[in-house]
Amino acid sequence: MSYRSNYMLRSLCALGLIGSVAGCSSDPTLYTVAAVAGDARAGGLAVVEIRTPVVSPRLDRDTIVEADRGYHLKMASGDSWSEPLGDMIGHALTRDLSQRLPATTVFAQNDAVTTTPQAFVELTINRFEADPSGYAVVSGALSVHPAGSMVSPVMTYPIEWKSKDVTTGNTDRLVAQLSAGVAAISEQAAQHLRTLPLPHITQ
């Protein structure tokens, strides 16, 4: 069930429109992807926008996907994300990148910001759970490119991150490790942003 479908079900339960006890379960424990501190360094453009990450539909649901067991997904029963996963990862990536590039204004897509970005960070997530061995995995693709028209094609870099510790059966530990994975992506994004050329200013 998707995040929005599950949210609607809980709303109907709260209004008393669904009377079945089985249909209206107790409130889940809500989790969020948190920012993780890193090394702040000089460099980077003045303003960067984080586009809302594209998340695989199998992950884009209310209940947290705990693990990929090969032929089936194991869900973290009673544990849910506090907002749609793509938005949540985007906001965590924004905070992580802001901390690593203190001279850069970093904001997430759809934030109430009037400034014009000089570069974009785009992210696709296709794995965001524990693997069959119990290690948290974050994988997908990352693109960092200047704003405006470009002569050369936009470069996309594969990302593959795995935790050092097993997280099986512990949602707190899983979410903490997935947060570390997003922070690792922000490190890669920061490196690419530091190498982008300054925008050309016409007189």
N, C-alpha and C positions, 0 to 999 in steps of 0.2 A: 504494500500500500504506500502511495506517495505521501510526502510530507503534507501537502495541501489536503488530500483526501482524509488523512487521519485527523488533521486539525478540524475539518468540517464535522467529522464524526463526534469528536469530543465537544464541539460547540453545540451540536444537537442534543447530546447527552445533558449538557449543562442547562439547556432550555427545557428539558423534560419531554422532548419530542420522541425520544426512544426509550421505551419503558423497560425493555429487557435488561436484567441485571448482567447477563452475559455480554450484552452489546456495549455496555458502558463500564469499562474497567477503571481502576483507580488511576490517579495521575502518575505518569512516569517520572523517573529521575532525569532531569535535563542536563545535558553536557554542552560545552562550547570548546572550540579549538582556541587555545590561548597563545599569546605571543611569548617568544622565548628570547632572552637577551643574547646579544652577540657583540662582536667587535665593531665599534663605530670608526669609520675611516673617511678621509676626504675624497672628493671626486663625485662624479655624477652630474646630471643635468639639474636645472633649477626646479622643474615641475614634472612629475611623472604620474600617470594614471594607471591604476590596476584595473584591467577589465575583469568583469565578473567571470570567474573560472567556469569552464564547461565541465560538468561532472557526469560520469557514466550513469545512465538511468538505473542500473542495478544498485547503485549507491545512493541515489537521490530519493530517499524515503525517510519517514519519520523515525522509525526504530533503527538504532545503530547496527550496521553490519559488523559483526564481531570478527568473523573469519571466513575465508574461502576454503572450503573443504574439498575442492575439486569438482564434485558433481552436485554440490549444494552449498548454499550460504547458511552460516550459523548466525542467528540474530541475537543481540544482547537483550534478552527479555526484560521489559520494564525500564529500559534505558533508551532515551531519545535525544536527538539533536535539538537545540533550543531555537534554531531557525534553519531555513533551507541551507543545505550543505555548501552549495556554490557560493552563496553570499557570505557564509561564515568563514570559509577558507580565504575568500577575497579580503575580508576585513582583517583576519589574522596576518595575511601576507603584507597588507598595508602597514600594520603596526610593526612587524618585523623589519620591513625594508626601511621605514622611517627611522628606526633605531640605528640601523647600520649605515644609513646615509643621512647624517644629521643636517647637512647643508641643502638637502633636497626636500621640497614639499611633495609628499606622496599622498594621494587620495584614491579612494575606491570609486569605481564607476557608479553613477547614480547618487553619489554624495552631493550635498548642496554646496558645490564649489563653482565659482564663476571664472576662475583662472583657466588659461589654455595650456594643456600639457605639451611638453616638448618630446615626450616619448611615452610608449605604451608597454605594459607588461601583460602578456596573455598566457593563460595556463589551462591545460586540459588534464583532468584527473581520471584515470581509468582503474586505478587500484588505490584503496584507502581503507585497509583492514589488515588483519593478521593473516599470514600465509598458513598452509597446512602444518608447518612446524611451530607456529605460535609467535613468529616474529612480525612486528608491524611493518607494513610495506606501503610506500607512497610512490606511485609511478604515473607517468603520462608524458606530456610534452610542454616545453617552455619556449616562448617567443618574446624577445626584447627588441624593439625597433623604434626608430625615430617617428615622430608624428609627421603627417603631410605626405606628399608624393615622394616616391623613392625610385631611383633608377634600377637598383639591384633588388632581387627578390628578398622577402622577409625570411630570415633564417630561423628554423625551429630546432630546438635542442631536446633530445630525449632525456627524461629524468627517471632515475631509479634509486630509491633510498630504502634501506632496511635497518631496523633497530638492532642494537647489540644484545638486548635482553628479551626473553620470552614474555609475552603479555597475556597468554591464554587465560580466559576465565576471570579477568579483572578489568572491568571497563575503565576505572580510574587510570590504571597503568597504560591501557591501550590508547586512551585519548591523550595522555601526556606524551606518549611516544609519537603519535600522529602529529601532535603539535610540534614536536622536534623535527619531524619530517618536513613540515611546511616551513619551518625556520631554515632548514638546510636549502630548500628551494630559494628562499629569499637571499641566501648567501650567493647562489649562482646568479640570480637576477642582478644583485648589486655589482658583481664582477663584470657582467656584460654592460650594465649601465655606465660604469666607469670608463669603458672603452669607446662608448658612442661619441661621435664628433659633435662639437657644439653646433647649434643650429645656425644656418647662414642668415645674416641680417642684411636686408637691402636698404640702401640709403634713399 
